[in-house]
């Protein structure tokens, strides 16, 4: 299943913008610290080759290139604050400089046959983690170009005096190909991990938006109670004045009908306000708790006019001997659970051919809700990733005549809300000869049920209170 275009709570453009902004920025402190690590490593390598091995090479040119990187870091640290985020072009320019600086060092120390040529992969990996893909591709092309030049254009590899170390050209080409393969793998792997992390963050933010909306509704309940308290005194005054006017003017006055109407409407307002000021535990138990059938009815109410037949079936599992196990479980009304089930039903209605079947079954230990449709079903290759954020959950048919797809964010929100209530959500296709998708939401019965005595229901005692 996938989120239909009618899902209202999530604003996709806003989330998309958040992801893009993160992709296009690199913290200056990260760039500076990585470059200082490179400078120290390069100085250590030059010192070991020159002082320990005593190999002859152009040490002056190498030190100049290393000093350029050190001074660049000093300039950046002075010019910008530590928390500064580089723009995309600036970050790309710094990483391109790192590639060229390392290529210059390799030019003076043997070219592609230098074992440290593998470090050309590092700037591309950083780019894959912090910059848009097109900049990573351009930086990778720069690395490939530098590697091709270093195959033939380079100073001799520092080696023992009187000996020249030179690998065959075919071996150098193979080393470059291995470098390119490593670069592509590391860049793609890093890009994929960071993309999934950003999408997960955005999806969790969307879930928080849904929960925040529900919290605002609860806040409105508080405001309504406050308004009811403030309006109580004026309404009492109106009722009193209307009653006195009725008594003074008498039953023969031409205003008596208007006064009676005013009196009746004021009393009605007082009754409404009294309902608003009731505490949750003083409300009608029928509105504070729901049976499985009522939960399905409330979640599916908004989708009955979509042209698809919605059938609801609730019953205990067959073969149960205990009366308590067969008895309907009673759950607490929770907006997150209703929203999650509603989203599953909405997706089933969107993809169903003609009908959606909502089933609730229970025994002494578990309560199982099922949402099944007679549509195209889930694509087998997507079965393991359904419910993850921004994973397109594509439906298919055997003739491949049509398919539907979406962002999958609605399913992620629904799955998250239901799992927060203690449920386990599974996605499958129905067993042949039936076709279509089926989503099962399973609670432990003790996690689903609410203690009926909390609402002073007679005749039902001894249950443990675990609100959904």
N, C-alpha and C positions, 0 to 999 in steps of 0.2 A: 504494500500500500504506500501511497505517497500523499503529501499534503495537497488538498484540492485548492484551486485558486481562491476559494471563498473563506479560507481560514483567516479570521480577522486579527488575532492578537499579536502576530509577529510581523514586524516591518522589515521585509527583506532588504530593501535598499539601504536602510540605516546600518544593518549588520554587515552588508557587503562593503560599505564605506569604511567601517571600522577595520575590517580585515585588510583592505587595500592600504590604509594608512600605515598599518604595522608592517606591511610588506615593503613599503617604500622608505623605511627609516633604519638607520644604524646608529647606535649610541657612539659618541666620540670616544668615551672612555674605553669601550671595547676595542675600537680600532687602534687606539694608542697603546693599550696594554699588549695586544697581539704583536704590534710592530716592535715594542721594546723586547719582547721575547725573541723575535726574529733577529734583532740587532745583537742581543747577547749570544744567541746561538751562532750567528755568523762570526762574531769576534772570537768565540771559543774555537770554532773550526779553523779560522786563520791562524790562531795562536798554536794549536796543536800541529798543524801542517808545517808552520815556519819554525817553531821552537823545538818541538819534540822530534819530528821526522827530519826537519831541515831540508825539505823539498824546495827547489827553486821555482818561483812563480812571481807574477806581477803583484806583489803585496801592496804597493802604493795605490794602484788603481782600486783594488778591493777595499782598502781602508777608506778611500774617498767615497765609494758607493755606500759603505756602511755608515759613514759620518753623515751623508745626506739624509738617510732615514732617521738617524738620531736627531738631527737639527729639525727635520720636519715634525717629529713628535714634540720637540720643545716649542716650536712655533704654534702648533695646534693647541698645546696645553695652555699657552699664554693667551692666545687669541680668543679661545672659546671656553665657556664654563664646562665643568666636568660632566654635567648632565645634558649637555647639548646633543641633540639628535641631528645627524647629518641628513641633508636632502639626498634624494636618489642620485642626481648627477655627481654630487660631491663624494658620496660613498663609492660610487663606481670609479670616479677618478682616482681616489686613494688606493683602491684595490688594483686598478690597472697599473698605478705606479709601483705597487709591491711586486707585481708580475715582472715589470720591466727591470726593476732593481735587481731581483733575483736572477733574471735572465742575463743581466750584465755581469753579475758575479760568476755565473756559470760560463759565460764567454771567456773570462780570464782564467778559468780553472778546469778546462777540459770539455766544456759543452755538455751534450746530452749524455755522454758516458760518465759524467760525474755522478756518483751515487745520490748526491743531494738534489739532483734534478727532480726527484719525486715531490719535493716541497712546492713545486709549481701548482700542485693540486690544492694547496691550502687556501689561496685567495678565492678560487672558484667555489670551494666549499662554504666559505664565509658568505659569499655572494648568494649562494643558493638558500642560505638560512635567513638572509636579511633583505634581499632586493627582489624586484619582480623578475620573472623568468627571462625576459628579453635581455636584461642586463647580464644575467648569468651566461646566456648563450654568447653574447658579444665577448665577455671576459674569457670564456672557454675558447672561442676562436682566436683570441689574442695569444693564449697559451699554446695552441696548436701551431700558430704562425711562428712564435718564438722557438718552439721545439724544432720545427723544420729548418729554421736558420741555424740553430745550434748543432745540427747534424754535421754540417760541413764547415761552418764558420766559427772557429773557436781557437783559443790558445791551447797549447799542449796541456794534458792533465799533469798536475804536479806529481813527479815521480823521482825515483832514484837518479842521481846525477850520472849522465852518460847514457841513460836508457830512455827511450820514448815509448810511452804506453799509448797504443792506438788500436781501437777495436775495429773490426770489419764494418763496412757501411751497412750491410744487411742487418748486422746485430744492432747498430744504432737505430735503424728504422724500426726494428722490433721493440727496442726499448721505448721509442716514442709512442708506438702503438699501445704498449702496455701502460704507459703514462696516461694516454688519452682514455683508455678503457677504465682505468682507476678513477680518473677525473669525472667521467660520465656517471659511473656507479655512485661515487661519493656524493656528487652534486644532486643526482636524482633522489638518493636515499635521504639526504638531509632536507631537500625541498619537500619531500613527501611527509616526513615526520613533522616538520614545522607547519605545513599546511593542515595536517590533521589536528595538531595542537591548537592552531588558531581557530579552526572550525569548531572544535569542541568548546573553546572559550566562548565563541559567539553563540553557539547553541545553548550553552548554560546561561548566558546572558539573556537569551530569549525566554528560557524557562523562568528565570528570575522575573522577567517582565510579566509573564502570566501570573506568577504568584503575587507580584506587587499589585496587579489589578485586583486579585481576590482580596488582598489586604486593604486596598482602598474601599472595596465594598463593605468590609467590616468596619472601616473608619466611618463610612456613611451611616452605618447602623448607630454608631455612637453619636454622630451629629444629629440623627433623627431623634434619639432619646433626649439629647440636650434641648432640641427644639421643642419636643413634646413637653418637657419640664417647664420651659419658659412660657409656652403658650397656654399652659394649664390655668394660670390665674386669670388672664383676660377672658378665656372662654367661660370660666366660672362666673365672672362678672356679667358677661353677656346673657348667660342663662338666668341669672338672678334678676337682671333688669327686665328681660323679656317676661319673666314670670310675674313680676310686680305690675308691669304695664297691662298684662292680661287681666289681673285682678282689679286694677283701678278702672280700666275702660269698660269692663263688663262684657258679657257674651254677645251683646247687641251691637257692639262697635263695628264699624266697617273695616277697621284695621285688625280685627281679631284673627282672621285667617293668616294674614302676613306675620303677626306675632307668633302664632302657633307654628308656622313654618320656620321662623327664625329660631324659636325655642327647640324644635325638633332637630334642625341641622346643627345647632350648637351642641346638643347632647350627642349627636352622632360624631362630631369632631372629637369630643371628649373621649368617647369610646375608642375611636381609632388611636388617639394619642396614648390611651392606657395600654393598648396592645403593643405600641412601639416601646413603651417604657418597661415592659415586662422583661425580666432576666431570662437568658436562654434556658435555664433549668425550670422556669415557670411557664414556658411555652407549651403549646399542644404537642404531646408526644408523637402524634401522627405527622407533625411537620419537623420534628427534631430527629426522627429515626426513619430508616427506609428498609423495606424488605428487598430481596433481589429483584422481584418483579417491579416494584416502585422505582428502584434505582435504574433499571433498564428503561422504564417508561419515561422518567425525567430526562435521561441522557439522550433518548431517541426522539423526543417530542419535536425538536426543531427540524428533523429530517424526514418527517412523514409525508411532506408535500413535494418530494423530489421525484415522484413517479415510480418509485420502487416499493414493493410490498415488504413491510417489516413485521416479522412474526416473532413473538416472545414466548418462550417456554421455560418455566421454572418448576423444579421438582427435586426431591431427594433422589440419590442414586438408588437404583432398584436393589432389592434384596436386603435392606437394612432391617434389623430386628428391634433396635432400640427406638422408642418413641422420641426421645430427646434428639437422636441423630436425624430422625425424619422431620423434626420440627423446623419451620422456616428460621434461618438465621436473621437476626436484626442488626443492621449496621447503622452507625452514626452518619448523618448527612454531612459530607465533606466536599466542598466545591472542587478541590483538585481531582478527586476520584471521579466525580461526575463529568468534569471537563475531559479527563483522560479517556473514559469510556465513550463520551460523545465524539471525540476525535476519531477513535477507532470505528465507530458507527458511521461517521461522515465519510470516511475513506471507503468503507465497505459499500455504502450506498452509491458512491461515485463510480465504483468499478463493477457493481453488480449488473447482471443482465436483466433480471426481473425481480429478485427477492433477496432479502437479507434475513438470516436466521439468528436470533439472539437467544442463547440458552444459558441457564444457570442450574448447576447441579451441586449437591452438597452431601456430606456424610458427617460422621462424628468428628473428623479431624480437618477437613478441607472444604473450601467453597471455591467452585470453578465457574468462571464466566467465559462464554465462548461467543465470538462474533464471526459468523461465516457468511460468505456470499457465493453466488453462482456465476462469478465473473471469470476473468482470465487466469487468476492465480499469480503466485510469485514466480519470477524467473529463477530456475535452480541455482544459477551462478551468483545470485544476490542473496540467497537464503541466509548465509552466515553473517552478512553485514546489515540486514534490515534492522532499522531502529537506531542506527548510528547517524549522527548529524551530517547533513549534506551528502548522504549516500542515496543516489537515485534508486528508488525501489520500483523497478520496471515490471509491469504486468505483461504477459505474453499469451499467445494462443499457438496451437500446434501448427497452424497454417502460416503463422507469421504475418497475418493480414493486418493486424493493428496492434498497437501497444500504447501504454500510457506511462508517463514518467513525471517525477516531481523532485523537489529538493530533499524530501525525507525529513525535514525539520519538524513538521507536525507530529510525526510518529515518535521522534526523539523526545519531544516535550511530553506527549502522552505517556510514553514508556517511563520517563523519569518521574512524572507525577505519580503514576501507579506504583512504581517500585518504592517510592518514598513512603507509600502507605503500607508497605510490607508485602506487596504482591510480587509474583514472578510472571513475566510476560514472555510468551513464546509465539513464534510465527511459523506457520506451516501451510502446505497445500492439502486439500481434502483428499482422502483416499479414493481411488477409482471404485465404482463408476461415477462417483460424484466429482464435480469440478469446482474450482474456485479456491479462494484463500480462507484460512481460518486462523484467528488469533485467540489464544487462551490466556486468561488472567486468573491466576491461582493464589488464593490467600489461605493461610492456616486459619481454621475456623475461629480459634481464640483471638486471632488478630483482627478478624472481621466483625465479630460480635460486640455488642455494647450491653452492659448490665441493665436489664429492663427495670430493676428496682430503683435505678437512679431517677426514673421518671414516675415512680409510684404506680407502676402497672400492677393490678391485682392478679394473683394466681400464677405468677411466673417469677420464681425465685432461684437463687443459687448459681446464677451465671457469673462468670468473671468478666470484668469490664475492660475491654480492649478496643477503643474506638478506632475506626478505619482511618 
